Amino acid sequence: MQPTDDSAPESDIDAIYRQLKKGLGHEKVNDDNVFALIDRAALNGHKQLETELREWQAPCSDGSPGVPSTIAPTRGFNRENAKH
């Protein structure tokens, strides 16, 4: 019996979640499934996995003052900031 279209994403979430609990499958986390995986980890009380997934989905930097940039330094970084 073929799974219906509605059950396929849920079974994918189950499979990915099982792998994440074993420390595997991180490459399968994406913008489409991260919130469902966070919900599953929270529901099951897996705080460490929930935290890791929340960190994964969080933006690195929004450009706000006081938030360090994640952009690589320019070529002249050392020359511009070196003490003379």
Secondary structure, 3 states (H helix, E strand, C coil): CCCCCCHHHHHHHHHHHHHHHCCCCHHHCCCCCHHHHHHHHHHCCCHHHHHHHHHHHCCCCCCCCCCCCCCCCCCCHHHHHCCC
